[in-house]
Amino acid sequence: MLAMAASLIVELIPLWILLGLLLVFLVFVLLARVAGGKFVRPIVTAMAKVPLFRKWMTKASEAALERQNPELASAVKKLQRYGNLTDPRQAQKAMSSLTPGERRAYLAATGEQQEAQPQPLNREQRRRLEKAQRDAQRRR
């Protein structure tokens, strides 16, 4: 009886491995749902240090970008060929290689990215902004 139970456990090792992977995946999904993925970010940054996982993640993000915005994906690929664009002449050369549609898509994406990162306001700027908002509400 004991030998039969032991052989059953050994024969079910692939199932135990699959169940373990499923459990890890479910925990990962739950962590991604909590607090906007706050707890998943450190895990993903640690995984990105492993070359194989980094390659998989870049392929997945490129595929998602191609599905959402093909022109932007094409522009990003072309600009990646030029490497780091710190030199203004090199950046101009890279931008001139883009088609008008790709250029529009790239500039729209970079503009959205800059808008998403609000500049820190000092006290005077905050007060002006609050006053403008109050005035706008009064006019309604």
C-alpha positions in Angstrom: 0.0 0.0 0.0 2.8 2.4 0.9 4.7 1.6 -2.3 1.6 2.3 -4.3 1.1 5.7 -2.7 4.8 6.6 -3.2 4.6 5.6 -6.9 1.4 7.6 -7.3 3.1 10.7 -5.9 6.1 10.2 -8.2 3.8 9.8 -11.2 2.0 13.0 -10.5 5.1 15.2 -10.3 4.3 16.9 -13.7 0.8 17.7 -12.3 2.3 19.2 -9.1 4.7 21.3 -11.2 1.8 22.6 -13.3 -0.2 23.4 -10.2 2.7 25.2 -8.7 3.2 27.3 -11.8 -0.5 28.0 -11.9 -0.4 29.2 -8.3 2.6 31.5 -9.0 0.7 32.9 -12.0 -2.4 33.5 -9.9 -0.4 35.3 -7.2 1.2 37.4 -9.9 -2.2 38.4 -11.4 -3.6 39.2 -7.9 -0.5 41.4 -7.2 -1.0 43.2 -10.5 -4.6 44.0 -9.6 -3.8 45.4 -6.2 -2.9 49.1 -5.9 -2.4 49.5 -9.7 0.4 47.0 -9.9 2.5 48.6 -7.2 3.7 45.3 -5.9 4.5 43.8 -9.3 6.9 46.5 -10.4 9.8 45.4 -8.3 9.3 41.8 -9.4 9.2 42.8 -13.1 12.3 45.0 -12.7 14.2 42.1 -11.1 13.0 39.8 -13.9 14.2 42.4 -16.5 17.7 41.9 -15.4 17.7 38.3 -16.7 18.5 38.5 -20.4 16.1 35.9 -21.5 13.2 37.5 -19.7 14.2 40.9 -20.9 14.1 39.6 -24.5 10.6 38.1 -23.9 9.3 41.3 -22.3 10.6 43.5 -25.2 9.1 41.2 -27.8 5.7 41.3 -25.9 5.7 45.1 -25.6 6.7 45.5 -29.3 3.9 43.2 -30.3 1.4 45.0 -28.2 2.5 48.4 -29.6 2.3 47.1 -33.2 -1.3 46.0 -32.5 -2.3 49.3 -30.9 -0.4 51.8 -33.1 1.5 50.3 -36.0 3.0 53.7 -37.2 4.4 54.4 -33.7 5.9 50.9 -33.5 7.6 51.4 -36.9 8.9 54.8 -35.8 10.3 53.3 -32.5 12.0 50.5 -34.4 13.6 53.0 -36.8 14.7 55.3 -34.0 16.2 52.4 -32.1 18.5 51.6 -35.0 20.1 55.0 -34.5 20.8 54.3 -30.8 21.1 57.1 -28.2 20.0 60.4 -29.8 21.8 62.8 -27.6 23.5 64.6 -30.5 21.1 67.1 -32.2 22.4 66.3 -35.7 22.0 62.6 -35.2 18.4 63.1 -33.8 17.6 65.3 -36.8 18.9 62.6 -39.1 16.8 59.9 -37.3 13.7 62.1 -37.4 14.2 62.7 -41.2 14.1 59.0 -41.8 10.6 58.8 -40.5 7.5 59.0 -42.8 5.1 61.8 -42.0 2.6 59.4 -40.3 5.4 57.9 -38.2 6.6 61.4 -37.2 3.1 62.4 -36.2 2.6 59.3 -34.1 6.0 59.6 -32.4 5.6 63.3 -31.6 2.1 62.6 -30.3 3.4 59.8 -28.1 6.3 61.9 -26.7 3.9 64.8 -26.1 1.5 62.6 -24.1 4.5 61.3 -22.1 5.6 64.8 -21.2 2.1 65.8 -20.2 1.8 62.7 -18.0 4.7 63.8 -15.9 3.5 67.0 -14.2 6.1 69.5 -13.3 6.5 70.2 -9.5 4.8 73.5 -8.7 6.2 76.0 -6.2 3.9 77.8 -3.8 3.3 80.8 -6.1 2.4 78.7 -9.1 0.0 76.5 -7.0 -1.8 79.7 -5.7 -2.1 81.0 -9.2 -3.5 77.7 -10.4 -6.0 77.5 -7.5 -7.1 81.1 -8.2 -7.6 80.4 -11.9 -9.7 77.3 -11.0 -11.8 79.3 -8.5 -12.4 82.0 -11.1 -13.4 79.4 -13.7 -15.9 77.9 -11.3 -17.4 81.3 -10.5 -17.9 82.0 -14.2 -20.0 78.9 -14.7 
